[in-house]
């Protein structure tokens, strides 16, 4: 099962890097997306006391927030609501 998760992570990384290369400044846009994703993950956990919603701080959550950015954090929040975890 670990090989399947590694393959999915590699596909996500290739898709994100391919989308970043379409921009005029690919490194800057990739770094901005990664920082925005980490900021969104931090904001969700910082506001957990008021909202009652938090995301686990682990390698998978960090990977999704860095590679997919803020939409990845929103996806994790939506999956948390749908799956009820």
C-alpha positions as CSV (number, residue, x, y, z in Angstrom):
1,X,0.0,0.0,0.0
2,X,2.9,2.3,0.6
3,X,4.0,2.1,-3.0
4,X,0.5,3.2,-4.1
5,X,0.7,6.3,-1.9
6,X,4.2,7.1,-3.2
7,X,3.0,6.8,-6.7
8,X,0.1,9.2,-6.0
9,X,2.4,11.6,-4.3
10,X,4.7,11.5,-7.4
11,X,1.8,12.1,-9.8
12,X,0.6,15.1,-7.7
13,X,4.1,16.6,-7.6
14,X,4.5,16.2,-11.4
15,X,1.1,17.8,-12.0
16,X,1.8,20.7,-9.8
17,X,5.3,21.3,-11.2
18,X,3.8,21.0,-14.8
19,X,1.2,23.7,-13.9
20,X,3.9,25.9,-12.4
21,X,6.0,25.8,-15.6
22,X,3.2,27.3,-17.6
23,X,3.8,30.6,-15.7
24,X,6.4,33.2,-16.7
25,X,8.2,32.7,-13.3
26,X,7.7,29.1,-12.4
27,X,9.9,29.0,-9.3
28,X,8.3,32.1,-7.8
29,X,4.8,30.8,-8.4
30,X,5.6,27.4,-6.9
31,X,7.1,29.0,-3.8
32,X,4.2,31.4,-3.4
33,X,1.7,28.5,-3.7
34,X,3.7,26.4,-1.1
35,X,3.9,29.3,1.3
36,X,0.2,30.1,0.9
37,X,-0.6,26.4,1.6
38,X,1.5,26.3,4.7
39,X,0.0,29.6,5.8
40,X,-3.5,28.2,5.3
41,X,-2.7,25.0,7.2
42,X,-1.2,27.1,10.1
43,X,-4.3,29.4,10.1
44,X,-6.7,26.5,10.3
45,X,-4.8,25.1,13.3
46,X,-4.4,28.5,14.9
47,X,-8.1,29.2,14.7
48,X,-9.1,25.7,15.9
49,X,-10.0,27.0,19.3
50,X,-12.7,29.3,17.9
51,X,-13.9,27.1,15.0
52,X,-13.5,23.7,16.5
53,X,-11.9,22.4,13.3
54,X,-8.3,21.4,13.1
55,X,-6.1,19.3,10.7
56,X,-3.4,17.0,11.9
57,X,0.1,18.2,11.6
58,X,1.8,15.3,10.0
59,X,3.9,14.6,6.8
60,X,0.8,13.9,4.6
61,X,-0.9,17.2,5.6
62,X,2.3,19.1,5.1
63,X,2.9,17.5,1.7
64,X,-0.7,18.3,0.5
65,X,-0.5,21.8,1.7
66,X,2.9,22.5,0.1
67,X,2.2,20.8,-3.2
68,X,-1.4,21.8,-3.7
69,X,-1.4,25.0,-1.7
70,X,-4.5,26.6,-0.2
71,X,-6.9,24.5,-2.4
72,X,-5.2,21.4,-0.9
73,X,-6.0,22.6,2.6
74,X,-9.6,23.3,1.6
75,X,-9.7,19.8,0.1
76,X,-8.5,18.3,3.4
77,X,-11.1,20.3,5.3
78,X,-13.9,19.1,2.9
79,X,-12.8,15.5,3.2
80,X,-12.8,15.8,6.9
81,X,-16.4,17.0,6.8
82,X,-17.5,14.4,4.3
83,X,-15.8,11.5,6.0
84,X,-16.5,12.7,9.5
85,X,-13.1,11.9,10.7
